[in-house]
Amino acid sequence: MIYNKENFPEVTSERNLTATIFVYILFGLLCIAMLCLFIGLPLSIQLEHNSRLSIGEMIFDLIYFSILLWGIWAFCKNYKHQKLKKIILISVDQYGIHHHQYNGIIQSILYKELERSREAYVSDIDRKIGTKYSPGYIFGFKEGKQIPIDFSKPENGMTYIPKNKYHLIGHFLQGVTLFSPHIKISQAVYADYFINPATFEFNKKAQIITYILILIFLIIILIAIDLFTKYTKGFSILF
């Protein structure tokens, strides 16, 4: 929906409960697996062939597990400290985007603080292409530096994943055009996040079609590779 300066509403994030629970479960399983590894590996080596622990091994265990317990305590203490910075809500209003933390602090990126790009071939608001090591993100400029504009905040296993992320993006982009019209938004941002630049609405149908086409393309690539190996090497990868 297209708004003006007078009726521009506040839009808040809606927690994606399924994705958040999934991330927490993965994080918990990782912690359990690491704990089992640190505990089980030295004991399995020492108790190989059902041998009894020697005095030296007992001394080693005393020192090792004392350090391990200290490490677990330090990890839990740091986790509780980081929890205070956990994002519990993201909102977009007539002033900008705001990240509400667990400790009550609100970190904001205001439209009026955004600056023009000083980099050639980079728009005032642009997007960073994701890699296999990090996801893509939208960025702007503030005080002469690139700043990420986050619409989800993964931090130390305490991920906040809003299910209306694309709605928040579209609303923020519309806020930029209304309250900071001198800021130019890259068309790639609209395209990458399936936002209609005329209405600022998320085009879910276009997203689904794009993902289906990508899946079909990947399947065709895998089949082509399989046929190539089958007729040149004599064996099949998939079948």
Accessible surface in RSA format (square Angstrom, percent):
REM  Atomic radii and reference values for relative SASA: ProtOr
REM  Chains: A
REM  Algorithm: Lee & Richards
REM  Probe-radius: 1.40
REM  Slices: 20
REM RES _ NUM      All-atoms   Total-Side   Main-Chain    Non-polar    All polar
REM                ABS   REL    ABS   REL    ABS   REL    ABS   REL    ABS   REL
RES MET A   1   130.52  67.6 109.05  72.2  21.48  51.1  90.96  77.3  39.56  52.4
RES ILE A   2   107.01  60.9  87.96  65.5  19.05  45.9  87.96  63.3  19.05  51.7
RES TYR A   3    49.33  23.0  41.84  23.8   7.49  19.5  16.95  12.7  32.38  39.9
RES ASN A   4    71.93  49.6  71.52  69.1   0.41   1.0  27.33  65.8  44.59  43.1
RES LYS A   5   112.14  54.7 101.14  62.1  11.00  26.2  50.14  45.1  62.01  66.0
RES GLU A   6   156.88  90.1 117.61  89.0  39.27  93.5  71.48 138.3  85.40  69.7
RES ASN A   7    75.39  52.0  59.18  57.2  16.21  39.0  39.74  95.6  35.64  34.5
RES PHE A   8    17.38   8.7   0.29   0.2  17.09  44.5   0.31   0.2  17.07  48.9
RES PRO A   9    47.26  34.4  37.45  34.1   9.80  35.6  47.26  39.0   0.00   0.0
RES GLU A  10   103.89  59.6  74.18  56.1  29.71  70.7  18.96  36.7  84.93  69.3
RES VAL A  11    20.40  13.4  17.49  15.8   2.91   7.0  20.40  17.7   0.00   0.0
RES THR A  12    57.36  40.8  50.52  51.2   6.85  16.3  20.65  27.7  36.71  55.5
RES SER A  13     9.18   7.8   0.00   0.0   9.18  21.1   0.00   0.0   9.18  12.9
RES GLU A  14    88.74  50.9  84.28  63.8   4.46  10.6  30.41  58.8  58.33  47.6
RES ARG A  15    78.79  33.1  61.91  31.6  16.87  40.2  32.94  45.0  45.85  27.8
RES ASN A  16    42.40  29.2  41.79  40.4   0.61   1.5   0.82   2.0  41.58  40.2
RES LEU A  17   111.81  62.3 108.23  77.4   3.58   9.0 108.23  76.0   3.58   9.6
RES THR A  18   111.41  79.2 105.71 107.2   5.70  13.6  72.23  97.0  39.18  59.2
RES ALA A  19    28.08  25.8  21.53  33.2   6.56  14.9  27.20  38.3   0.89   2.3
RES THR A  20     8.49   6.0   8.49   8.6   0.00   0.0   8.49  11.4   0.00   0.0
RES ILE A  21    85.50  48.7  84.43  62.9   1.07   2.6  85.50  61.6   0.00   0.0
RES PHE A  22   118.69  59.4 116.96  72.4   1.73   4.5 118.51  71.9   0.18   0.5
RES VAL A  23    36.98  24.3  36.43  33.0   0.55   1.3  36.54  31.7   0.44   1.2
RES TYR A  24    70.01  32.7  63.67  36.2   6.33  16.5  61.85  46.5   8.15  10.0
RES ILE A  25    93.79  53.4  86.87  64.7   6.92  16.7  93.20  67.1   0.59   1.6
RES LEU A  26    90.22  50.2  85.84  61.4   4.38  11.0  86.17  60.5   4.05  10.9
RES PHE A  27    50.08  25.1  44.92  27.8   5.16  13.4  49.11  29.8   0.97   2.8
RES GLY A  28    28.59  35.3   0.00   N/A  28.59  35.3  28.38  77.9   0.21   0.5
RES LEU A  29   103.20  57.5  98.99  70.8   4.21  10.6  99.25  69.7   3.95  10.6
RES LEU A  30   107.15  59.7 102.32  73.2   4.83  12.1 106.41  74.7   0.74   2.0
RES CYS A  31    45.23  34.2  36.37  40.6   8.87  20.8  28.42  72.0  16.81  18.1
RES ILE A  32   103.74  59.0 102.96  76.7   0.78   1.9 103.74  74.7   0.00   0.0
RES ALA A  33    58.84  54.1  46.06  71.1  12.78  29.1  53.52  75.4   5.31  14.1
RES MET A  34    83.01  43.0  82.79  54.8   0.22   0.5  61.23  52.1  21.78  28.9
RES LEU A  35    71.23  39.7  68.94  49.3   2.29   5.8  70.59  49.6   0.64   1.7
RES CYS A  36    77.56  58.7  68.63  76.5   8.93  21.0  29.01  73.5  48.55  52.4
RES LEU A  37    90.77  50.6  84.31  60.3   6.46  16.2  90.27  63.4   0.51   1.4
RES PHE A  38    88.08  44.1  86.75  53.7   1.33   3.5  88.08  53.4   0.00   0.0
RES ILE A  39    66.51  37.8  66.51  49.5   0.00   0.0  66.51  47.9   0.00   0.0
RES GLY A  40    31.84  39.3   0.00   N/A  31.84  39.3  30.28  83.1   1.56   3.5
RES LEU A  41    97.26  54.2  92.24  66.0   5.02  12.6  95.29  66.9   1.96   5.3
RES PRO A  42    17.27  12.6  12.34  11.2   4.93  17.9  17.19  14.2   0.07   0.4
RES LEU A  43    55.21  30.7  55.14  39.4   0.07   0.2  55.21  38.8   0.00   0.0
RES SER A  44    67.57  57.1  49.13  65.6  18.45  42.5  50.57 107.7  17.01  23.8
RES ILE A  45   112.69  64.1 101.93  75.9  10.76  25.9 104.78  75.5   7.91  21.5
RES GLN A  46    17.38   9.7  12.51   9.1   4.87  11.6   9.72  20.7   7.66   5.8
RES LEU A  47    84.87  47.3  76.18  54.5   8.69  21.8  76.39  53.7   8.47  22.8
RES GLU A  48    97.17  55.8  88.70  67.1   8.48  20.2  29.55  57.2  67.62  55.2
RES HIS A  49   164.14  89.7 126.87  88.2  37.27  95.3  99.39 102.4  64.75  75.3
RES ASN A  50   147.45 101.7 118.58 114.6  28.87  69.5  33.02  79.5 114.42 110.6
RES SER A  51    53.80  45.5  42.22  56.3  11.58  26.7  43.06  91.7  10.74  15.0
RES ARG A  52   223.34  93.8 200.70 102.3  22.64  53.9  81.61 111.5 141.73  85.9
RES LEU A  53    66.53  37.1  44.62  31.9  21.90  55.1  44.62  31.3  21.90  58.9
RES SER A  54    59.08  49.9  49.65  66.3   9.43  21.7  50.15 106.8   8.92  12.5
RES ILE A  55   127.86  72.8 125.52  93.5   2.34   5.6 125.52  90.4   2.34   6.4
RES GLY A  56    48.40  59.7   0.00   N/A  48.40  59.7  36.96 101.4  11.43  25.6
RES GLU A  57    52.61  30.2  50.72  38.4   1.89   4.5  21.47  41.5  31.14  25.4
RES MET A  58   102.04  52.8  95.87  63.4   6.17  14.7  84.37  71.7  17.67  23.4
RES ILE A  59    96.83  55.1  95.14  70.9   1.69   4.1  96.83  69.7   0.00   0.0
RES PHE A  60   100.71  50.4  96.91  60.0   3.80   9.9 100.47  60.9   0.24   0.7
RES ASP A  61    16.46  11.5  15.90  15.8   0.57   1.3  13.75  32.4   2.71   2.7
RES LEU A  62   127.22  70.9 120.49  86.2   6.74  16.9 126.54  88.9   0.68   1.8
RES ILE A  63    99.11  56.4  95.63  71.2   3.49   8.4  99.06  71.3   0.05   0.1
RES TYR A  64    54.80  25.6  51.60  29.4   3.20   8.3  47.39  35.6   7.41   9.1
RES PHE A  65    49.63  24.8  49.60  30.7   0.03   0.1  49.60  30.1   0.03   0.1
RES SER A  66    60.13  50.8  49.49  66.0  10.64  24.5  33.59  71.5  26.54  37.2
RES ILE A  67   108.45  61.7 105.66  78.7   2.79   6.7 108.13  77.9   0.32   0.9
RES LEU A  68    27.85  15.5  23.16  16.6   4.69  11.8  27.74  19.5   0.11   0.3
RES LEU A  69   120.67  67.2 116.09  83.1   4.58  11.5 116.55  81.9   4.12  11.1
RES TRP A  70   162.38  65.2 156.59  75.8   5.79  13.6 143.87  76.7  18.51  30.0
RES GLY A  71    29.60  36.5   0.00   N/A  29.60  36.5  23.81  65.3   5.79  13.0
RES ILE A  72    62.43  35.5  59.48  44.3   2.94   7.1  61.56  44.3   0.87   2.4
RES TRP A  73   145.73  58.5 140.49  68.0   5.24  12.3 117.11  62.4  28.61  46.4
RES ALA A  74    32.31  29.7  27.00  41.7   5.30  12.1  28.36  39.9   3.95  10.5
RES PHE A  75   102.75  51.4  96.58  59.8   6.17  16.1 102.19  62.0   0.56   1.6
RES CYS A  76    58.87  44.5  56.44  62.9   2.44   5.7  19.71  49.9  39.16  42.2
RES LYS A  77   125.22  61.1 119.92  73.6   5.30  12.6  77.58  69.8  47.64  50.7
RES ASN A  78    76.90  53.0  71.90  69.5   5.00  12.0  22.35  53.8  54.55  52.7
RES TYR A  79    55.07  25.7  53.10  30.2   1.96   5.1  43.43  32.6  11.64  14.3
RES LYS A  80   146.72  71.6 141.19  86.6   5.52  13.2  84.47  76.0  62.25  66.3
RES HIS A  81    99.03  54.1  95.08  66.1   3.94  10.1  67.59  69.7  31.43  36.6
RES GLN A  82    40.60  22.7  40.19  29.4   0.41   1.0   0.51   1.1  40.09  30.4
RES LYS A  83    82.62  40.3  82.62  50.7   0.00   0.0  29.45  26.5  53.16  56.6
RES LEU A  84    80.16  44.6  80.16  57.3   0.00   0.0  80.16  56.3   0.00   0.0
RES LYS A  85    91.62  44.7  90.74  55.7   0.88   2.1  47.93  43.1  43.69  46.5
RES LYS A  86    32.00  15.6  31.37  19.2   0.64   1.5   1.53   1.4  30.47  32.5
RES ILE A  87     3.67   2.1   1.91   1.4   1.75   4.2   1.91   1.4   1.75   4.8
RES ILE A  88    76.93  43.8  64.77  48.3  12.17  29.3  64.77  46.6  12.17  33.0
RES LEU A  89    57.71  32.1  57.71  41.3   0.00   0.0  57.71  40.5   0.00   0.0
RES ILE A  90     0.00   0.0   0.00   0.0   0.00   0.0   0.00   0.0   0.00   0.0
RES SER A  91     0.77   0.6   0.77   1.0   0.00   0.0   0.02   0.0   0.75   1.0
RES VAL A  92     0.00   0.0   0.00   0.0   0.00   0.0   0.00   0.0   0.00   0.0
RES ASP A  93    25.23  17.7  25.23  25.1   0.00   0.0   7.41  17.4  17.82  17.8
RES GLN A  94    75.01  41.9  69.40  50.7   5.60  13.3   4.59   9.8  70.41  53.4
RES TYR A  95   135.93  63.5 130.59  74.3   5.33  13.9  96.65  72.6  39.28  48.4
RES GLY A  96     0.00   0.0   0.00   N/A   0.00   0.0   0.00   0.0   0.00   0.0
RES ILE A  97     0.00   0.0   0.00   0.0   0.00   0.0   0.00   0.0   0.00   0.0
RES HIS A  98    22.37  12.2  22.37  15.5   0.00   0.0  18.71  19.3   3.67   4.3
RES HIS A  99    10.11   5.5  10.11   7.0   0.00   0.0   4.37   4.5   5.73   6.7
RES HIS A 100    39.12  21.4  39.07  27.2   0.05   0.1  28.11  29.0  11.01  12.8
RES GLN A 101    12.16   6.8   9.86   7.2   2.31   5.5   0.00   0.0  12.16   9.2
RES TYR A 102   114.15  53.3  94.07  53.5  20.08  52.3  53.66  40.3  60.49  74.6
RES ASN A 103    61.30  42.3  27.44  26.5  33.86  81.5  22.09  53.2  39.21  37.9
RES GLY A 104    59.92  73.9   0.00   N/A  59.92  73.9  38.02 104.3  21.90  49.0
RES ILE A 105    96.78  55.1  91.54  68.2   5.24  12.6  96.76  69.7   0.02   0.0
RES ILE A 106    91.13  51.9  65.41  48.7  25.72  62.0  65.41  47.1  25.72  69.8
RES GLN A 107    95.54  53.4  90.46  66.1   5.08  12.1  29.72  63.3  65.83  49.9
RES SER A 108    41.31  34.9  20.15  26.9  21.16  48.7  12.15  25.9  29.16  40.8
RES ILE A 109    22.08  12.6  22.08  16.5   0.00   0.0  22.08  15.9   0.00   0.0
RES LEU A 110    37.31  20.8  37.21  26.6   0.10   0.2  37.31  26.2   0.00   0.0
RES TYR A 111     3.36   1.6   3.32   1.9   0.04   0.1   3.32   2.5   0.04   0.1
RES LYS A 112   170.47  83.2 138.81  85.2  31.67  75.4  85.67  77.1  84.80  90.3
RES GLU A 113    56.41  32.4  46.07  34.9  10.34  24.6  22.84  44.2  33.56  27.4
RES LEU A 114     6.12   3.4   1.45   1.0   4.67  11.7   1.45   1.0   4.67  12.6
RES GLU A 115    57.05  32.8  52.86  40.0   4.18  10.0  29.91  57.8  27.14  22.2
RES ARG A 116   125.88  52.9 119.67  61.0   6.21  14.8  44.73  61.1  81.15  49.2
RES SER A 117    26.19  22.1   2.93   3.9  23.26  53.6   2.93   6.2  23.26  32.6
RES ARG A 118   190.76  80.1 150.90  76.9  39.86  94.9  67.52  92.3 123.24  74.7
RES GLU A 119    78.84  45.3  66.62  50.4  12.22  29.1  36.04  69.7  42.80  34.9
RES ALA A 120    79.56  73.2  50.44  77.8  29.12  66.3  61.44  86.5  18.13  48.0
RES TYR A 121   225.86 105.4 176.71 100.5  49.15 127.9 144.85 108.8  81.02  99.9
RES VAL A 122    40.10  26.4  28.71  26.0  11.39  27.5  29.77  25.9  10.33  28.0
RES SER A 123    35.32  29.8  25.77  34.4   9.54  22.0   8.70  18.5  26.62  37.3
RES ASP A 124     7.24   5.1   6.57   6.5   0.67   1.6   0.00   0.0   7.24   7.2
RES ILE A 125     0.28   0.2   0.28   0.2   0.00   0.0   0.28   0.2   0.00   0.0
RES ASP A 126    15.95  11.2  15.95  15.9   0.00   0.0   2.13   5.0  13.83  13.8
RES ARG A 127    61.90  26.0  53.77  27.4   8.12  19.3   2.73   3.7  59.16  35.9
RES LYS A 128   109.61  53.5 106.30  65.2   3.31   7.9  50.58  45.5  59.04  62.9
RES ILE A 129   119.16  67.8 109.78  81.8   9.39  22.6 113.27  81.6   5.90  16.0
RES GLY A 130    34.20  42.2   0.00   N/A  34.20  42.2  11.55  31.7  22.65  50.7
RES THR A 131    85.26  60.6  60.08  60.9  25.18  60.0  67.62  90.8  17.64  26.7
RES LYS A 132   177.90  86.8 129.06  79.2  48.84 116.3  89.73  80.8  88.16  93.9
RES TYR A 133   184.02  85.9 148.30  84.4  35.72  92.9 122.42  92.0  61.60  75.9
RES SER A 134    58.63  49.5  55.43  74.0   3.21   7.4  36.34  77.4  22.29  31.2
RES PRO A 135   107.89  78.6  95.35  86.9  12.53  45.6 104.62  86.4   3.26  20.3
RES GLY A 136    30.81  38.0   0.00   N/A  30.81  38.0   9.64  26.4  21.17  47.4
RES TYR A 137    76.27  35.6  73.04  41.6   3.23   8.4  46.47  34.9  29.80  36.7
RES ILE A 138     2.74   1.6   1.38   1.0   1.36   3.3   1.38   1.0   1.36   3.7
RES PHE A 139    11.84   5.9  11.84   7.3   0.00   0.0  11.84   7.2   0.00   0.0
RES GLY A 140     0.06   0.1   0.00   N/A   0.06   0.1   0.06   0.2   0.00   0.0
RES PHE A 141     5.63   2.8   5.31   3.3   0.32   0.8   5.31   3.2   0.32   0.9
RES LYS A 142    58.26  28.4  55.71  34.2   2.55   6.1  23.39  21.1  34.87  37.1
RES GLU A 143   136.86  78.6 112.39  85.0  24.47  58.3  43.57  84.3  93.29  76.2
RES GLY A 144    30.28  37.3   0.00   N/A  30.28  37.3   4.64  12.7  25.64  57.4
RES LYS A 145   149.01  72.7 144.61  88.7   4.39  10.5  91.91  82.7  57.10  60.8
RES GLN A 146    79.03  44.2  55.12  40.3  23.91  56.9  21.24  45.2  57.79  43.8
RES ILE A 147    34.10  19.4  34.02  25.3   0.08   0.2  34.10  24.6   0.00   0.0
RES PRO A 148    69.19  50.4  64.57  58.9   4.63  16.8  64.57  53.3   4.63  28.8
RES ILE A 149     1.64   0.9   0.00   0.0   1.64   4.0   0.00   0.0   1.64   4.5
RES ASP A 150    34.56  24.2  31.26  31.1   3.30   7.8   4.50  10.6  30.05  30.0
RES PHE A 151     7.38   3.7   3.47   2.1   3.91  10.2   3.47   2.1   3.91  11.2
RES SER A 152    27.22  23.0  22.47  30.0   4.75  10.9   3.71   7.9  23.51  32.9
RES LYS A 153    39.62  19.3  37.88  23.2   1.73   4.1   5.04   4.5  34.58  36.8
RES PRO A 154    91.39  66.6  72.38  66.0  19.01  69.1  72.92  60.2  18.47 114.8
RES GLU A 155    52.59  30.2  46.39  35.1   6.20  14.8  30.29  58.6  22.31  18.2
RES ASN A 156    80.08  55.2  58.87  56.9  21.21  51.1  22.22  53.5  57.86  55.9
RES GLY A 157    15.25  18.8   0.00   N/A  15.25  18.8   6.06  16.6   9.19  20.6
RES MET A 158     3.72   1.9   2.05   1.4   1.67   4.0   1.11   0.9   2.61   3.5
RES THR A 159    13.85   9.9  13.85  14.0   0.00   0.0   7.15   9.6   6.70  10.1
RES TYR A 160     4.14   1.9   4.14   2.4   0.00   0.0   0.88   0.7   3.26   4.0
RES ILE A 161    44.87  25.5  44.87  33.4   0.00   0.0  44.87  32.3   0.00   0.0
RES PRO A 162     4.92   3.6   0.03   0.0   4.89  17.8   0.03   0.0   4.89  30.4
RES LYS A 163   133.95  65.3 100.56  61.7  33.38  79.5  47.31  42.6  86.63  92.3
RES ASN A 164    20.55  14.2  13.81  13.3   6.74  16.2  18.65  44.9   1.90   1.8
RES LYS A 165    61.78  30.1  61.72  37.9   0.06   0.1  21.30  19.2  40.48  43.1
RES TYR A 166    50.53  23.6  49.81  28.3   0.72   1.9  26.52  19.9  24.01  29.6
RES HIS A 167    96.97  53.0  94.19  65.5   2.78   7.1  63.61  65.6  33.36  38.8
RES LEU A 168     0.00   0.0   0.00   0.0   0.00   0.0   0.00   0.0   0.00   0.0
RES ILE A 169     0.60   0.3   0.60   0.4   0.00   0.0   0.60   0.4   0.00   0.0
RES GLY A 170     0.35   0.4   0.00   N/A   0.35   0.4   0.35   1.0   0.00   0.0
RES HIS A 171     6.60   3.6   3.75   2.6   2.84   7.3   2.31   2.4   4.28   5.0
RES PHE A 172     0.19   0.1   0.19   0.1   0.00   0.0   0.19   0.1   0.00   0.0
RES LEU A 173     0.00   0.0   0.00   0.0   0.00   0.0   0.00   0.0   0.00   0.0
RES GLN A 174     4.43   2.5   4.43   3.2   0.00   0.0   1.29   2.7   3.14   2.4
RES GLY A 175     0.00   0.0   0.00   N/A   0.00   0.0   0.00   0.0   0.00   0.0
RES VAL A 176     0.00   0.0   0.00   0.0   0.00   0.0   0.00   0.0   0.00   0.0
RES THR A 177    50.52  35.9  37.38  37.9  13.14  31.3  36.24  48.7  14.28  21.6
RES LEU A 178    38.37  21.4  33.64  24.1   4.73  11.9  35.12  24.7   3.25   8.8
RES PHE A 179    55.37  27.7  30.48  18.9  24.90  64.8  31.75  19.2  23.62  67.6
RES SER A 180     1.57   1.3   1.04   1.4   0.53   1.2   0.53   1.1   1.04   1.5
RES PRO A 181    85.82  62.5  72.71  66.3  13.11  47.7  75.08  62.0  10.74  66.7
RES HIS A 182    90.65  49.5  82.05  57.0   8.60  22.0  70.20  72.3  20.45  23.8
RES ILE A 183     5.56   3.2   0.21   0.2   5.35  12.9   0.21   0.2   5.35  14.5
RES LYS A 184   116.68  56.9 115.25  70.7   1.43   3.4  72.06  64.9  44.62  47.5
RES ILE A 185    21.83  12.4   3.51   2.6  18.32  44.2   3.53   2.5  18.30  49.7
RES SER A 186    14.99  12.7  11.27  15.0   3.72   8.6   3.72   7.9  11.27  15.8
RES GLN A 187   122.68  68.6 115.18  84.2   7.50  17.9  65.67 139.8  57.00  43.2
RES ALA A 188    26.03  23.9  18.15  28.0   7.89  17.9  22.71  32.0   3.33   8.8
RES VAL A 189     0.00   0.0   0.00   0.0   0.00   0.0   0.00   0.0   0.00   0.0
RES TYR A 190    14.59   6.8  13.82   7.9   0.77   2.0   6.47   4.9   8.12  10.0
RES ALA A 191    69.81  64.2  47.71  73.6  22.10  50.3  59.57  83.9  10.24  27.1
RES ASP A 192    65.66  46.0  45.57  45.4  20.09  47.5  17.23  40.5  48.43  48.3
RES TYR A 193    26.26  12.3  26.26  14.9   0.00   0.0  15.81  11.9  10.45  12.9
RES PHE A 194    30.52  15.3  22.63  14.0   7.89  20.5  30.52  18.5   0.00   0.0
RES ILE A 195     5.24   3.0   0.03   0.0   5.21  12.5   0.75   0.5   4.48  12.2
RES ASN A 196    62.82  43.3  57.05  55.1   5.78  13.9  12.51  30.1  50.31  48.6
RES PRO A 197    68.36  49.8  55.12  50.2  13.24  48.1  55.46  45.8  12.90  80.2
RES ALA A 198    68.44  62.9  50.88  78.5  17.56  39.9  60.16  84.7   8.28  21.9
RES THR A 199    43.23  30.7  43.15  43.7   0.08   0.2  41.47  55.7   1.76   2.7
RES PHE A 200    27.90  14.0  20.03  12.4   7.86  20.5  20.03  12.1   7.86  22.5
RES GLU A 201    88.75  51.0  84.26  63.7   4.49  10.7  27.89  53.9  60.87  49.7
RES PHE A 202    57.27  28.7  31.62  19.6  25.65  66.8  31.77  19.3  25.50  73.0
RES ASN A 203    71.17  49.1  65.25  63.1   5.92  14.2  15.81  38.1  55.36  53.5
RES LYS A 204   122.99  60.0 119.79  73.5   3.20   7.6  82.30  74.1  40.69  43.3
RES LYS A 205   152.99  74.6 146.93  90.2   6.06  14.4  92.45  83.2  60.54  64.5
RES ALA A 206    33.07  30.4  28.64  44.2   4.43  10.1  32.39  45.6   0.68   1.8
RES GLN A 207    17.18   9.6  17.18  12.6   0.00   0.0   0.41   0.9  16.76  12.7
RES ILE A 208    82.50  46.9  81.12  60.4   1.37   3.3  82.45  59.4   0.04   0.1
RES ILE A 209    81.76  46.5  81.23  60.5   0.52   1.3  81.72  58.8   0.04   0.1
RES THR A 210    48.74  34.7  47.24  47.9   1.51   3.6  31.80  42.7  16.95  25.6
RES TYR A 211   113.75  53.1 107.96  61.4   5.79  15.1  85.86  64.5  27.89  34.4
RES ILE A 212    87.85  50.0  86.84  64.7   1.02   2.4  87.85  63.3   0.00   0.0
RES LEU A 213   107.95  60.1 103.16  73.8   4.80  12.1 103.50  72.7   4.45  12.0
RES ILE A 214    86.67  49.3  84.14  62.7   2.53   6.1  86.61  62.4   0.06   0.2
RES LEU A 215   103.80  57.8 102.77  73.5   1.03   2.6 103.67  72.8   0.13   0.4
RES ILE A 216    82.97  47.2  82.73  61.6   0.25   0.6  82.97  59.7   0.00   0.0
RES PHE A 217   123.16  61.6 121.69  75.4   1.47   3.8 122.99  74.6   0.17   0.5
RES LEU A 218    92.55  51.5  92.35  66.1   0.19   0.5  92.35  64.9   0.19   0.5
RES ILE A 219    80.75  45.9  80.58  60.0   0.16   0.4  80.75  58.1   0.00   0.0
RES ILE A 220   101.13  57.5 100.12  74.6   1.01   2.4 100.55  72.4   0.58   1.6
RES ILE A 221    69.56  39.6  69.55  51.8   0.02   0.0  69.56  50.1   0.00   0.0
RES LEU A 222    91.69  51.1  90.26  64.6   1.43   3.6  90.26  63.4   1.43   3.8
RES ILE A 223    71.62  40.8  71.62  53.4   0.00   0.0  71.62  51.6   0.00   0.0
RES ALA A 224    54.04  49.7  44.18  68.2   9.86  22.4  49.46  69.7   4.58  12.1
RES ILE A 225    82.36  46.9  79.86  59.5   2.49   6.0  82.31  59.3   0.05   0.1
RES ASP A 226     2.98   2.1   2.98   3.0   0.00   0.0   0.26   0.6   2.73   2.7
RES LEU A 227    82.76  46.1  81.89  58.6   0.87   2.2  82.28  57.8   0.48   1.3
RES PHE A 228   129.77  64.9 121.63  75.3   8.14  21.2 129.35  78.4   0.42   1.2
RES THR A 229    18.39  13.1  18.39  18.6   0.00   0.0  18.39  24.7   0.00   0.0
RES LYS A 230   100.51  49.0  93.09  57.1   7.42  17.7  41.63  37.5  58.88  62.7
RES TYR A 231   168.70  78.8 134.57  76.6  34.13  88.8 100.83  75.8  67.87  83.7
RES THR A 232    78.67  56.0  42.23  42.8  36.44  86.8  48.39  65.0  30.28  45.8
RES LYS A 233   140.45  68.5 109.17  67.0  31.27  74.5  56.69  51.0  83.76  89.2
RES GLY A 234    65.70  81.0   0.00   N/A  65.70  81.0  30.36  83.3  35.33  79.1
RES PHE A 235   116.13  58.1 109.60  67.9   6.53  17.0 116.13  70.4   0.00   0.0
RES SER A 236    34.85  29.4  10.67  14.2  24.18  55.7  10.41  22.2  24.44  34.2
RES ILE A 237   102.44  58.3  71.34  53.2  31.10  75.0  75.89  54.7  26.55  72.0
RES LEU A 238    80.51  44.8  49.05  35.1  31.46  79.1  51.28  36.0  29.23  78.7
RES PHE A 239   177.62  88.9 126.24  78.2  51.38 133.7 162.35  98.4  15.26  43.7
END  Absolute sums over single chains surface
CHAIN  1 A    15946.3      13714.4       2231.9      10984.0       4962.3
END  Absolute sums over all chains
TOTAL         15946.3      13714.4       2231.9      10984.0       4962.3
